[in-house]
């Protein structure tokens, strides 16, 4: 399961060590956790989902070169003991360049990056609780994909230390080809602007908005009844807004709050128009022995404005409202300078929906170790 990301790791290690501009400032870590999940595929209770034991392995590599270039790798594999349909692989390889320039006595930071992401996960239908089927044929790879992002950003500070940033993203996302079903492949362009205000030494306020235009390669617009309109190509326009603040009572503690909204409009009658809102709160506490406590809560509300029913072959889902809770503890095993960290985590999700297929609860308990190899 880790063959592809390991190949990427070997390539990045070779680039790192043979580069004449390399400082060998390599960050490489490996973590392994095991635990129990009560509902691995987030199915409704009527499907009687089974709890199962799992193993999760994560690999992380980051390296910055003296020239300003950088490379990175993230890889994750989750394997379940019995519920193999819930297994998944995710990996991301990135590379780019960052630097600064000065004009009119003002310094600008800019960054360019190319990011390649892949995901492999069996598609389990929420309506049946089994591997999804179309016209009698299983379609387990329906939502496996490869994604390439080109990211560019520029940031600067004003005279009063307010930080401004503009970001651009060009994305191409290619899904596994599935005969007789609409192609989900798309390209999008996204631009975002955000600003950070320094309210005090302990408090920051950030706000921003974004616009995205997404074009599908071969996907139809829906009419008011959800039927494909022949000869059309689906497009989405997204508008995002977010505001967040964090407060540090002292060097050991941090409290954060975030509010975000997203409106999506299709280029048809609005059958797939959505509104998505989230509220999240986070808390982090660093102790003198080097251990760390992290807690977070998120509430989200997704509304389809004109859609009357969910499509069992559409992973985008349906109206849902719910929350996620997470508590995590990290403890150095051999003192605060240790390269080995003990990990404990509890996660809980509870979502409701007007469609019973999208109502579920899930609890995840896990424990493991993370080792900083470099």
Secondary structure, DSSP 8 states (H G I E B T S, - for coil): --HHHHHHHHHHHHHHHH-TT----EEEEEEEEEEEES-TT---GGG----EEEEEEEEEEEEE-TTSEEEEEEEEEEEESS-GGG-EEEEEEEEEEEEEEEETTEEEEEEEEEEEEEEEE--B-TTTSSB-EETTEE-TTTT-EEEEEEEEEEEEE-TT--EEEEEEEEEEEEE---TTS----EEEEEEEEEEEEE-SSSEEEEEEEEEEEEEESS--EE-TTS-EETT---EEEEEEEEEEEEEEEETTEEEEEEEEEEEEEESSSSTT-EEEEEEEEEEEEE-TTS-EEEEEEEEEEEEESS--S--TT-TT---EEEEEEEEEEEEETTSTT-SEEEEEEEEEEEEE-SSGGG-EEEEEEEEEEEEE--
